Amino acid sequence: YQPEVSQGTLQAIYEYQSMICRLTGMEVSNASMYDGGTALYEAMMMALRTTGRNKVIIDDSVNPIYRVMIQSYTRNLHIELIETTNDGGLANRGQILKALDDKTAAVMVQNPNFFGCIDDFTDLAAAVHAKGALLISSCYPVSLGILKAPGAMGVDIATGEGQSLGMTMSF
């Protein structure tokens, strides 16, 4: 490790994390994830570890690729994964609230969601917190320049896809 060699990289990471905090309204940012689906999975695992619970609710308005990744990663784990069906393109609050109980670690939603619908999860955050669970939102970072920030909605963990911030697709 040579500080003089790493300084530019460290400065870029600091600037990136500062920008993400301003966009999301969150207090801290992680800079180690590139892929949105993996970041959503890691957020779910953080919620499971933090709450000590093993049930997660995810609405099907979340990107289907992310949902397949989560199902694949959790197949051999003892996690109860409940998938709710969207309501007219928006997160189905009725189904989510029906499935929400004291065993729920997290509820996962997306804004804007896979269908392009915009939602305000402030009411959902209050209901999730009342049960002692965490609200996780996958968001599109560029949209946060005009949409209500996840932090302002009461979201506990916000994730996103970094590719839209100018990073090239690198297979």
Residue frames relative to the residue before (quaternion, step in Angstrom):
aa qw qx qy qz dx dy dz
Y 1.0000 0.0000 0.0000 0.0000 0.00 0.00 0.00
Q 0.0066 0.7769 -0.6287 0.0331 3.55 -0.75 1.04
P 0.4267 -0.7398 0.4559 0.2507 3.61 -0.40 1.19
E 0.6680 0.5107 -0.3246 0.4331 3.57 0.90 -0.82
V 0.6466 0.4949 -0.3184 0.4853 3.61 1.13 -0.53
S 0.7366 0.4424 -0.2203 0.4617 3.58 0.97 -0.89
Q 0.4677 0.7319 -0.4301 0.2460 3.59 1.17 -0.40
G 0.6574 0.5129 -0.3195 0.4503 3.61 0.93 -0.83
T 0.6503 0.5040 -0.3068 0.4785 3.57 1.00 -0.85
L 0.6594 0.5060 -0.3063 0.4641 3.58 0.90 -0.89
Q 0.6441 0.5137 -0.3178 0.4694 3.59 1.01 -0.79
A 0.6512 0.5116 -0.3141 0.4643 3.60 0.97 -0.86
I 0.6504 0.5021 -0.3154 0.4747 3.61 0.96 -0.82
Y 0.6378 0.5246 -0.3247 0.4611 3.60 0.98 -0.82
E 0.6689 0.4925 -0.2984 0.4701 3.58 0.92 -0.91
Y 0.6327 0.5300 -0.3214 0.4642 3.58 1.00 -0.84
Q 0.6864 0.4793 -0.2878 0.4651 3.60 0.81 -0.98
S 0.6321 0.5250 -0.3307 0.4642 3.60 1.01 -0.75
M 0.6563 0.5050 -0.3055 0.4701 3.58 0.96 -0.85
I 0.6590 0.5062 -0.3088 0.4628 3.59 0.92 -0.90
C 0.6320 0.5207 -0.3342 0.4666 3.61 0.98 -0.74
R 0.6621 0.4934 -0.3102 0.4711 3.59 0.95 -0.81
L 0.6728 0.5013 -0.2960 0.4565 3.60 0.96 -0.83
T 0.7659 0.3949 -0.1995 0.4666 3.59 0.87 -0.98
G 0.3795 -0.7208 0.4956 0.3013 3.58 1.16 -0.48
M 0.4932 0.6406 -0.4307 0.4011 3.56 1.24 0.42
E 0.5709 -0.6349 0.4108 0.3198 3.57 -1.20 0.52
V 0.8004 0.1212 -0.0466 0.5852 3.59 1.07 -0.69
S 0.1598 -0.7697 0.6112 0.0919 3.53 -1.30 0.40
N 0.2895 -0.7125 0.6139 0.1776 3.52 -1.16 0.73
A 0.2038 -0.8061 0.5445 0.1105 3.59 -0.94 0.74
S 0.5399 0.6753 -0.3847 0.3232 3.60 1.18 0.22
M 0.6590 0.4861 -0.3214 0.4756 3.62 1.21 -0.12
Y 0.2129 -0.7602 0.6002 0.1288 3.56 -1.07 0.76
D 0.7470 0.4085 -0.1953 0.4868 3.53 0.94 -0.96
G 0.4915 -0.7017 0.4408 0.2677 3.59 -0.80 1.02
G 0.6531 0.5203 -0.3159 0.4505 3.61 1.00 -0.76
T 0.6563 0.4916 -0.3033 0.4854 3.56 0.98 -0.82
A 0.6332 0.5235 -0.3310 0.4641 3.58 1.01 -0.76
L 0.6456 0.5096 -0.3205 0.4699 3.60 1.01 -0.78
Y 0.6278 0.5235 -0.3262 0.4748 3.59 1.03 -0.76
E 0.6674 0.4966 -0.3027 0.4652 3.59 0.89 -0.91
A 0.6165 0.5317 -0.3399 0.4708 3.60 1.06 -0.71
M 0.6396 0.5232 -0.3161 0.4660 3.57 1.00 -0.86
M 0.6704 0.4928 -0.2995 0.4670 3.58 0.91 -0.90
M 0.6144 0.5300 -0.3471 0.4702 3.60 1.06 -0.68
A 0.6534 0.5074 -0.3117 0.4674 3.60 0.97 -0.83
L 0.6339 0.5267 -0.3305 0.4599 3.59 0.98 -0.81
R 0.6923 0.4738 -0.2754 0.4695 3.58 0.90 -0.94
T 0.6625 0.5249 -0.3020 0.4408 3.57 0.98 -0.86
T 0.7613 0.3808 -0.2005 0.4850 3.58 0.88 -0.94
G 0.3530 -0.7386 0.4990 0.2845 3.60 1.13 -0.55
R 0.5566 0.5907 -0.3872 0.4376 3.58 1.26 0.35
N 0.3184 -0.7893 0.4985 0.1646 3.60 -1.21 0.30
K 0.6008 0.5450 -0.3720 0.4513 3.61 1.17 0.40
V 0.0419 -0.7890 0.6128 -0.0168 3.57 -0.96 0.96
I 0.1876 -0.7598 0.6154 0.0939 3.55 -1.02 0.89
I 0.0067 0.7853 -0.6183 0.0297 3.56 -0.90 0.98
D 0.3483 -0.7351 0.5432 0.2080 3.57 -0.85 0.95
D 0.4977 -0.6875 0.4396 0.2939 3.58 -1.02 0.72
S 0.5006 0.6039 -0.4527 0.4240 3.59 1.24 0.30
V 0.4922 0.5994 -0.4357 0.4567 3.57 1.35 0.04
N 0.6780 -0.5134 0.3509 0.3919 3.56 -1.07 0.81
P 0.4549 -0.7143 0.4542 0.2765 3.65 -0.68 1.01
I 0.5951 0.5479 -0.3733 0.4542 3.60 1.10 -0.55
Y 0.6399 0.5142 -0.3186 0.4739 3.59 0.99 -0.82
R 0.6621 0.5115 -0.3112 0.4508 3.58 0.95 -0.87
V 0.6349 0.5064 -0.3287 0.4821 3.61 1.03 -0.75
M 0.6286 0.5284 -0.3378 0.4600 3.59 0.97 -0.79
I 0.6700 0.4945 -0.2979 0.4667 3.58 0.89 -0.94
Q 0.6475 0.5061 -0.3202 0.4712 3.59 0.95 -0.82
S 0.6568 0.5099 -0.3075 0.4626 3.59 1.00 -0.81
Y 0.6928 0.4881 -0.2758 0.4536 3.57 0.86 -0.97
T 0.7576 0.3982 -0.2040 0.4753 3.59 1.05 -0.72
R 0.3616 0.7800 -0.4618 0.2183 3.60 1.26 -0.12
N 0.7807 0.3264 -0.1678 0.5058 3.61 0.91 -0.87
L 0.5787 0.5669 -0.3830 0.4439 3.57 1.27 0.15
H 0.4799 -0.6601 0.4940 0.3000 3.57 -1.18 0.49
I 0.3200 0.7244 -0.5261 0.3100 3.54 0.52 1.30
E 0.2857 -0.7231 0.6023 0.1810 3.54 -0.92 0.93
L 0.0678 -0.8120 0.5794 -0.0198 3.56 -0.39 1.28
I 0.0953 -0.7988 0.5940 -0.0001 3.56 -0.51 1.26
E 0.1246 -0.7870 0.6012 0.0605 3.58 -0.82 1.01
T 0.2058 -0.7780 0.5851 0.1003 3.55 -0.77 1.08
T 0.4389 -0.6854 0.5227 0.2536 3.57 -1.23 0.55
N 0.5151 -0.6737 0.4353 0.3021 3.58 -0.79 1.02
D 0.3202 -0.7264 0.5826 0.1742 3.51 -1.28 0.52
G 0.8237 -0.1579 0.0596 0.5413 3.57 -0.10 1.30
G 0.7315 -0.4073 0.2248 0.4985 3.57 1.11 0.63
L 0.6836 0.4416 -0.2832 0.5074 3.60 1.24 -0.25
A 0.6529 -0.4891 0.3901 0.4270 3.57 -1.25 0.37
N 0.3895 -0.7461 0.5009 0.2017 3.55 -0.83 1.03
R 0.2576 -0.8117 0.5097 0.1224 3.54 0.00 1.32
G 0.6176 0.5617 -0.3473 0.4272 3.60 1.00 -0.77
Q 0.6996 0.4459 -0.2652 0.4913 3.58 0.86 -0.96
I 0.6317 0.5324 -0.3384 0.4505 3.57 0.98 -0.80
L 0.6953 0.4731 -0.2805 0.4627 3.59 0.82 -0.99
K 0.6197 0.5366 -0.3390 0.4616 3.59 1.11 -0.63
A 0.7141 0.4391 -0.2475 0.4858 3.59 1.01 -0.81
L 0.5762 0.6191 -0.3583 0.3954 3.59 1.22 -0.51
D 0.1690 0.7749 -0.5942 0.1338 3.57 -0.80 1.04
D 0.7252 -0.4535 0.2993 0.4229 3.58 -1.29 -0.11
K 0.6042 0.5205 -0.3645 0.4807 3.61 1.29 0.16
T 0.5438 0.6461 -0.3784 0.3790 3.57 1.31 -0.23
A 0.2860 -0.7552 0.5711 0.1470 3.54 -0.86 1.04
A 0.8225 -0.0681 0.1073 0.5544 3.56 0.92 -0.92
V 0.2107 -0.6949 0.6680 0.1630 3.47 -1.40 0.42
M 0.1491 -0.8083 0.5674 0.0498 3.57 -0.83 1.03
V 0.0157 0.7832 -0.6168 0.0771 3.53 -0.87 1.10
Q 0.2557 -0.7549 0.5800 0.1684 3.57 -1.29 0.10
N 0.0259 0.8012 -0.5960 0.0473 3.56 -1.08 0.81
P 0.4420 -0.3382 -0.7756 0.2978 1.65 -1.05 2.23
N 0.4695 -0.7073 0.4529 0.2724 3.54 -1.03 0.76
F 0.7769 -0.3604 0.2458 0.4540 3.55 -1.33 -0.05
F 0.6972 0.4632 -0.2655 0.4785 3.59 1.11 -0.66
G 0.5542 -0.6271 0.3789 0.3950 3.59 1.28 -0.04
C 0.4891 0.6694 -0.4259 0.3623 3.58 1.28 0.13
I 0.2993 -0.7397 0.5832 0.1523 3.54 -1.11 0.83
D 0.0307 -0.8094 0.5856 -0.0301 3.57 -0.92 0.92
D 0.2795 -0.7069 0.6190 0.1978 3.54 -1.31 0.38
F 0.1979 -0.8372 0.5059 0.0628 3.56 -0.43 1.23
T 0.2778 0.7916 -0.5082 0.1949 3.61 1.19 0.33
D 0.6772 0.4818 -0.2916 0.4736 3.60 0.91 -0.90
L 0.6526 0.5113 -0.3097 0.4656 3.57 1.00 -0.82
A 0.6151 0.5500 -0.3414 0.4501 3.59 1.02 -0.78
A 0.6542 0.5125 -0.3145 0.4587 3.59 0.93 -0.87
A 0.6720 0.4918 -0.2968 0.4674 3.60 0.93 -0.86
V 0.6452 0.5145 -0.3119 0.4709 3.58 1.00 -0.84
H 0.6754 0.4928 -0.2929 0.4639 3.59 0.89 -0.90
A 0.6053 0.5680 -0.3527 0.4318 3.60 1.08 -0.68
K 0.7040 0.4127 -0.2509 0.5206 3.58 1.20 -0.52
G 0.5514 -0.6488 0.3782 0.3632 3.59 1.26 0.12
A 0.5360 0.6136 -0.4038 0.4161 3.57 1.26 0.34
L 0.4424 -0.6729 0.5276 0.2704 3.56 -1.35 0.12
L 0.3004 -0.7251 0.5888 0.1931 3.55 -1.15 0.66
I 0.1115 -0.7801 0.6154 0.0170 3.54 -0.83 1.11
S 0.0427 -0.8022 0.5955 0.0027 3.56 -0.85 0.96
S 0.2463 -0.7085 0.6439 0.1510 3.51 -0.98 0.96
C 0.0029 -0.8249 0.5642 -0.0351 3.58 -0.73 1.00
Y 0.4562 -0.6409 0.5480 0.2842 3.50 -1.35 0.40
P 0.4263 -0.7695 0.4019 0.2543 3.60 -0.23 1.23
V 0.6479 0.5280 -0.3396 0.4315 3.61 0.91 -0.80
S 0.6440 0.5412 -0.3245 0.4325 3.61 1.03 -0.74
L 0.5930 0.6084 -0.3633 0.3825 3.59 1.14 -0.51
G 0.4945 0.6405 -0.4313 0.3992 3.57 1.27 -0.03
I 0.7944 0.2362 -0.1309 0.5441 3.60 1.17 -0.50
L 0.6668 0.4980 -0.3096 0.4599 3.63 1.15 -0.46
K 0.6282 -0.5045 0.4279 0.4095 3.55 -1.30 0.32
A 0.4619 -0.7114 0.4662 0.2514 3.56 -0.80 1.04
P 0.6029 -0.5715 0.4085 0.3782 3.61 -1.08 0.63
G 0.6396 0.5358 -0.3258 0.4447 3.60 0.97 -0.79
A 0.6583 0.5054 -0.3022 0.4690 3.59 1.07 -0.73
M 0.6551 0.4968 -0.3025 0.4822 3.58 1.25 -0.39
G 0.5434 -0.6143 0.4075 0.4015 3.58 1.22 -0.34
V 0.3466 0.7316 -0.5064 0.2971 3.57 1.26 0.33
D 0.3878 -0.7434 0.5037 0.2080 3.56 -0.96 0.91
I 0.7873 0.0628 -0.0068 0.6133 3.57 1.01 -0.85
A 0.0998 -0.7872 0.6077 0.0338 3.57 -0.78 1.06
T 0.0616 -0.7797 0.6227 0.0246 3.56 -0.97 0.87
G 0.0146 -0.8086 0.5880 0.0150 3.56 -1.23 0.22
E 0.5088 -0.6082 0.5199 0.3176 3.50 -1.40 0.03
G 0.3429 -0.7917 0.4762 0.1701 3.58 -0.59 1.13
Q 0.4977 0.6923 -0.4225 0.3073 3.59 1.19 -0.42
S 0.6739 0.5204 -0.3153 0.4191 3.61 0.93 -0.79
L 0.6112 0.5600 -0.3501 0.4362 3.60 1.23 -0.19
G 0.7166 -0.4676 0.2377 0.4597 3.56 1.21 0.46
M 0.4994 0.6239 -0.4480 0.4008 3.57 1.23 0.17
T 0.4281 -0.7183 0.4826 0.2606 3.58 -0.77 0.96
M 0.5383 -0.5740 0.4981 0.3642 3.52 -1.28 0.45
S 0.0076 0.8068 -0.5885 0.0524 3.59 -0.63 1.11
F 0.1287 -0.8065 0.5743 0.0563 3.50 -0.33 1.21
